[in-house]
Every structure is written in structure tokens, then in C-alpha cells.
Amino acid sequence: SAWWRAATLEGLAQGLGRKGNSSSVLNTAQKIQLLRLAETDEAELREASLNLLAVIGLPSKTQLGRFLSRAARISVAESEEPGRRADAIRLLALANPERWTDDLKKLVTPSQPEPVQQAAVEALGRTEGKETARFFLNKWRSMTSSVRREAASAMVRDPVMARLLVDALKDGSVQAWTLTFRHRNSLIMSQDEEIRTAARSVLESNKEEREQVLKIYERAAEQKGDIARGREVFKQVCAKCHTFEEEGIEVGPDLGTMRSQPKQVILTHILIPNLSISQNYETYIVVTSSGATLDGVLGAQTPTSITLRREEGEETSILRKDIQRMYISQLSAMPNDLEKQVTVEEMTDLLAYLKDAR
């Protein structure tokens, strides 16, 4: 079946990726067969084939040309299914993203399906450098959270782009809350001292600052809010990491467990998340044997692997034998500047929803 073939290819890609020096494992004919599978109607098989090609490399330009021509046509064809277009873009990125830069930039727009935008941003991120960083920052406010995550992932990998991202955080053109914990942590823990110092000055809050924010928001716990409006605030801000009343995604704890707490206590946990991190919802940092650094809340575990969960249900599985180091972060994965997303009036409604919704 397509599923079995996809699983086999994924397993091969992971195994070769760990061993390294895998470019000569498959011959040209076998690589051509993978390229054909990357054009199939089966999405899982396309993805698995591309993942394996990313590890073993593409065939020569002579053999590759006709596949790239088709991929270039599919990538911009609005009549094609978005997933197929995204996979075509992935192939272009594996070959030579610089060649397609102008076309890829045209796809990073709200008029394009989100998977297409994500793939285009991921491909552009391979080019790195100031020009790409400035393009991402110019588009930042129009990007959805999923597309923005791809852009941030590319920017924190490259010191040149990371410096421009920190500059944007400092001048306010990028809000800190638009970065995930993973990206904030990457900047704060950067090996580049200049990036690390600058990032900490804008991303880390001291106790006095948080207590001042809490004081400003205290009236939200004292006033009567609107439950219906509060539900909308929950859906927009909280549901990507929390569940409540059978809505949302479980990355952090179910907020229903806080219903018995006074509003002031709930407010404190929201605005000063590092004050207390719920058991079983701590953020773990994992450094792999390949040097990659991953983070997330610990999800499903097996005797041979662990899973890290992040906002909006994004997951990464890691083989235990690939874990070089693993430790709990001292910081909550929850943003420590939620006031940038929620006004006092919206907080009033959110507290009413969390306390009184039935």
C-alpha cells in the first residue's frame, strides 16, 4: 500500500540521516524512481520520497531537469491541490532555491493557500542572508502563525538573519508574542554573544515588570465580563495550546482545572506564567547527537522514542538513542507578555468565560 511504502521510505530516510555520508546509497535510477513517487497522487508517499531525497541528494541536472520543469509549473498552478503545490516547491528548494527566489516570493501572500505559503517560506529560508530576512520582516504582519513559524525558524538558524530579527524586536516592528517559545529560546541561548545579549534585553522580563503589569490588569478580576466574548478570546489566544469546554489543543493543561480558583489567582498565572509551571507540562530541551536543539512539552513515549509537543499541536518524535542531552527549561512555554495580545477588557471577558461557562 501507499502507506506502507511511505513508512518504509521514512524509516530509510531517518536511518540514513543518522549515519551520514548517504549520498551514494542509491543509484541514479533509484533516485529517478523517488522523483516519480514525489509526483504521485498519494500525499504521504510524496512527502516520504522528498524526505528521503533530502537525505541522499538529487540525481544529476541532466536527469533532474524535466522534474523541475513540472514542479515549477505545478507550484504556481492555482488549479492544483495546495498539498501538491507545496510538495512541488519542496522539490525546487532541494534543487536550487536561489534559482526560484522571485517566483517563491510571489507565493508569500494571503491570497495563496497556507500550505503553499509555508513551503515557499521554507524554501526561501534556505537562501539565508539579509535580503531574505528583510523580505520576511516586510511580510511579517501579513503572515499567519504557521507561515510566520517557518520564517522564524529560518531566521534563528542564520546569525545574519537572527541579528535583523532581534533588531526588529527592539524597534517594535516585530512583537515578541509572535515568536514561539522555541524561537525565543533560540535567540536567548544563541552561541553568538551579540545576538544573545540583545535578545535577552527585549525578551526577558524581570519580576518587577511582571508585577507592574499584573497591577494594571487587576481590575479585570474585579469586573463582570461577557462570557460569549470571553470564549472568542480563548479561541483566538489560548486554544492553540490549551483545552477548555472540549475546545482547543492539549499542549498545556486543561484550563477547566482552574475553574475553582479565584479570578485573581487565574490572572496571576496568565500574566506571570513562570511563577508556577504545572506538573507534566514542563518544557523540555533536547539536544540530539546530530547537534540539533529541540523543545516542547513531553508527549507520547515508547521504549525507543519520545515526542515533543508544541503550540497548535505540532509534534516532533525523537529516538531515545539519538538524545545526547535532555533537561527541563526554567521557563514556561506560555508567553510572558500576553498583555500584548489581550487588553484589560478582553481579559475581563476571558476570566468570566473560564470561571462561569457551562
N, C-alpha and C positions, 0 to 999 in steps of 0.2 A: 504494500500500500504506500501511498504518498507519505503518510505519517511515519511509517517505519523507515522509509528511505531518508526522510528529513532527520529523524532521530539518529540514524547511523552517521549521516554526514556531520551533524552537530557534534557527536561524540568524537569523530575523527578530527574535527577542527580543534576541539578542546585539547585532545591528546597531543596533536602536533604543535599547538601553540605553547604547551608546557615544555616540550622537548627542544623547540627552536631548530634553526637550520633545516627547515622543512621545504624549502623552495624546490628541491629536486625529487620529492617523494612521488609525485605524479608526473607522468609524461605529458607531452603536448596534446595527444589525442584525448587523454582523460580530462585535461583541463577544458578542452573544447566541449566535452560532454557536460561538464559542470556549467559552462556558459549556456548551453541549451536548456539545462534544468532551471537556470536562472530566468528563463523566459516562459516557463510553464504557467498554466493557469492556477496551480496549487501554491498558495501564498507561503505555506510553511516550507515547501520544497525550494522555492525561490530564495527565501531567507537563509536556509541552511546552506545552499550552494554558494551564495555570496559570502557567507561567514567562512566557509572553507577556502574560497578563493582569496579572501583577505589574509589568510594564514600562509597559503602555499604560493601565492602570486599568480599573475595572469600569464597567458601564453604570449608569444611574440606579437609585435604590432601587425605583422602581416596576417596572422591568424585572427587577430582581435578586431580588425577594422570593421568588418560587417556587423559585428555585435554592438560595437559602439555607435555605429550609424543608426541602428534600430533603437538603441537606448536613448539617443539624443532626440529622436523623433517622438518616442513614447513619453519622455519626460515632460514635454510641453503640450501634449495632446490632451485637451480637456475632455475629450470623449472617452478617454481611457479611465479605468478604475484607479482611484488615488493610490492604493497599495502597490499596484503595478508601476505607476509612475514613480513612486518613492524608491522602489527597487531598481528601476532603470537609472535613477540618479545615483544610487549607491554604486552601481557598476561604473558610471562615469567617474565617480570620485576615486574608485580604486585604480582606474587607469591614469588619469591626469586631471585633477580638479582645476588646475590653473587654466587649462585649455577652455574650460566651460564656464569660467567665472562670470562673464557678462550675462549668459543665459541663466545661470543659477541665481544671480541677484534679482532678476526679474520675477523669480518664483517666490521670493520672500515678501509676500504681500497678503493682506487679509482676504483678497479676492481668490486666493488659491486654497485648496483643501489643506487642513492642518498637517496630515502626513507628508504632503509634498513640501510644505514649508520646512518641516523638521528635517527631512532628508537634504534639502538644499542648504540649510544652515550647517548641518553636519559636514556636508561636502566642502562648503566654503571654509569651515573651520580648519580643514586640513592645510589650507594655504597659509594660515597664520599671518603675523605681521600687522603693522599699523593700519594699512588700508582696510584689511578685513575687520579689524577691531572697530574702526571708525564707522564702517558700514553697519555693523551690528548695533553700535551705540545709537546711530541715527534712526535705526528701525526699532529700538528697544521698546518704546511705549506702544507701538502698534502690534507687538508680538503677543501671542497668547502665552500662558505659563509654560506649556510644553515646548513651544518653539524657543522661548527665552531660555529654558533649561539647556537646550542644545547649544545655544550661543554662549551661555555662561561656562559650560563645560569646556568649550574650545578656548575661551579666553583665559581661564585659570590655568590651563596647561602650558601656555606660552608666556614667558616673562614679559615680553614686549606688550602683548595684549593685556596681560594682567595689570601692568602699570597704568594703562589707559582706563581700565575698568575701575581701579582704585581712584584715579583722578575724577572719574565721573561720579563716584560715590561721594567724594569730598565736595564737589561743586553742586551736588544735588540733582544732576541730570539723570542719575540712576538712584532709585530708592533702595535702601538696604533690604527692605522686606521683599523685593523682587528676586532676591537670591535665596536659594535653598540653603539648608544647614551645610550640606556638602561643599557648596561653593564658598560660603562664608568661611568655613573652616579651612579650606584650601588656601585662601588668601591670608588668614590669620597665622597659619602654620607654614607659610611659604619658606623655602630654603633661601630665598632672596631677602636679605635683611631690609632693603629699602621697601619692598612690597609688604613684608611682614609688619614693619613699624607703621607704615602709612595705613594699612588695613586695620590694624588694631585701634588706631586713633579714631576711626569712624564706625567700626563695627562692634567694639566692646563698650558696654555701658557700666558705669560704676554704681555701687549700691545707692548712693545719694541721688543720682539722676533718676533711677527707677522709683525710688520712694517719692520723689517730687512729682513724677508722672502719676503715680497712684493717688497722690493727694488731689491732683486736678480732676481725676476720674471718680472720686469718692461719691459725688452726687449721683452718679449712675446707679449706685447701690441703694440710694435713698429714695429715688423717684419711681413712679409707676410707669412701666414700659408697655409697649404694644407687642403681644405675643406673635401675631402674624408677621409683623415687620422683623421681629427678632429671628423668626425662622429663616427669613431671606438672608439676614446677616450670617447666620450659621451656615447656610448653603454656600454662600459666596466666600467666606473666610475660613470656616472651621472644618467643613465636610471633607476637605481633601486629606485630612489626617485623623479625624475623629468621627465616631458614630454617635447618633442620638435619635431616639424615636425611629429606629430602623432606617435611618438615612446616613450617608457618609461612608468613609473608608477607614478601616481599623489599622492605623499606624500608631497613634496614641490611644490612651484609654477612652472607653465609652463615657461621654460626658454625663450620662444618666447617673453615674456613680456619685456625682457631685450634687445631685438634686437636694439632698438632705442638709447640705452646708448652707450657712448664711450667705447672702449675696456678697457681703464684704470679703468673705473668705474666697469665694469663687473669683471675684475681681482680682484679688491679690495673686492667685495662681495664674490668671490670664496675663497680667501685666508684669509679673516677676516670675517667669517660668523656671528660672534656675534655683528658686528658693526651695523647691521640693519636686523631685522627679519620681513619678510613680514606678514602683517595682514592676519589672518585666517590660517596661517601656523606655529603658535607658538606651542611649545611642552608643553603639559600639564602633570603634575604629579598627579596621582590619588592614594590615599591610601584608600583601601576598609575596610569595617567593620571587615573582617577576618584578617586584618593586612598585606595583600599583597600590594606591591607598583608597579604600572603600569605606563607606559608613552607612549606618542605618539602624533601625530597631530590629532586634533579633526576632526572626520569624520562624518558619518551619525548620526543624533539624532532623537529620538522619545520622546513622552511624558514620557516614562518609562525607557529609556536607552540611553547610548551614545556609540560611537565606537571610539577607538583609532587606528590610522593607523601608521605603521612603514615601514621601508625600504623593498623593494621587495613586497609591497602590503600586508604584514602581518597585520591582524586586530584582535582586541580584543573588544568584546561587554561587557559592564558593566551595570547592573541595577542601576538606579539612587538611589534606596533605599539602595543599598549596598555601596554607596560612603560616606566615612567618611570625607574625605578632598580632595580638588582639587585645584590646583594652577598652574600658568604658570611658566615654568622654565626660568631662566635668560640666559640660554644657547641655542644656535641653535642646532637642531638635526643634522645639517650638520657637518662633521668632521672639526676640526680646524687645521688639519695638512695635507691637501690634497696634499701638495708638496711631501709627502712621496709616493704618488701613481702616480703623474703626473710630468714628467720632464718639464723643460722650453720649450723644443722643442714641446712636446706634448701639453703644454698649448697654445703655439703659434697656433697650428693646431685647438685646441678646440675653441679658440676665433674666428678664421676665420670661423669655422662652425656655431657658434652661431650668428655671425654678418652677414654672407653673403650667407648662404644656402637658396635655394629657391626651 
